[in-house]
């Protein structure tokens, strides 16, 4: 196995890595502080498209995690970046909340239900029959179908909630059209995030709690990957996949020492899966 380069930038998932059901995971505060002290580029990633980066900054800050707005990258922001690259100044019919609508407004998109270029589906807690019917008819009329992320369920204290992927499947069944997913595991989300912080994949690492999104996205983007066991994945789950993470750790607390501080000459690098 080729020797890995030192890690000089970090991407980390949010839910299941830094927080769980509104509570910080032990070690998350130390990890974020270490990142900020190091001056290394970093991003906190989430497939959740409900909230704006400013909303998430405030939410994390209330939990004692001081993550600047510019260090938060959501699937809504990745979707907006994709659409801006594909068709600048376009139009979209949107099913989603402020995180998505704000991101599209910020790139100059017009939100409309009259002959839009795109139907854009994000996460919301108020999916309505009328909105889904409108989306289906617009896609059948020629609008391109874009989704923020493929997650089929989301976490809650009461149990799983239906998420964007499940609703997208309903629309696909009705239209025969598959969506383009901009969020994880699409490596596009990683690459646009890396570009935003001026980082390179060969010296970056992705930390996540899901094999099917976090690890896969990091792997396909050419990054080192760390799987933490504080979220959805157990050790027994890993062998179900035809790929593996670079390294497996119990929690984010185990990674604090891997963040290179300015006065450290050498930084340890991730070894094989362990």
C-alpha positions, 0 to 999 in steps of 0.5 A: 500500500502506498504511503499516504500523504499527511492530512492537511484538511478535514471534512466531517459529517455532522449527525452521528459524528459531532452530534446525536439527537441534539447533543454533542458527542464526547470529543466533538468540542475538542476536535473542532477546537483543535481544527480551529487552533491548527488553522487547517482548512475544514468543513462540516458537511450535512445532507440535511437541506432544511437549514441554512449554514447560518442556522446550523452555525447557531445550532452547533454554537448552542451545543458548544461547537464553534463552527464558523458559517463559512465552514459549513457545507450542506447538500442544499449549497452543493445543489445550488452550486451544481445548478449554477454551473449547469444553468446560471440564472435558471428557474426551479420549482422547489419542494424544501425549506429555507436551507434550499430556497435560500441557497437557490435565491443566493445564486440568482435562481427564480423559484416558480411553478410556471415551466421551470428548468428544474424541479428541485426536491429537498428535505421538509417536514411538510411534504404535501400531496399538492406539491408532489402532484405539481412536481410530477406534472412539471417533470412530465412536462420536461423539467429536469429532476434534481434532489439534494440527497438520496437519504431514505430516512432521517433520525429523530428521537421518536424513530426514523422519519421519511427523507428526501430519497423516499419521496424521490422514489415516489416521484420516480415511480410516477414519472419514470424519471430518475433524479440527479442527487447532488449530495453525498455519496455524490463525490461532487459534494466533496469536490465542491466543498474542497474547492470552497476551502482551497483543499486537495483530495489527496491530502484531505480526510473525510470522517463519517458514520455511514458507509453508504454516504460518507465513506463512499463519497470520500472514497470516490473523491480520492480522500482518506476516510475515517468511519466512527461508530457513534452513528448508524454503522456498527463494525458488523455492518462494514463487511456488507459493503464491497469497499471499506474505510481507510480507518475505523475508530470508536468516536471523533475523540480518537481523531483529535491527536491527528489534527496537526498543530502549527508547532508540530513538525510531523503528523501521523497519518491513517494506516490500514483499517483497524 
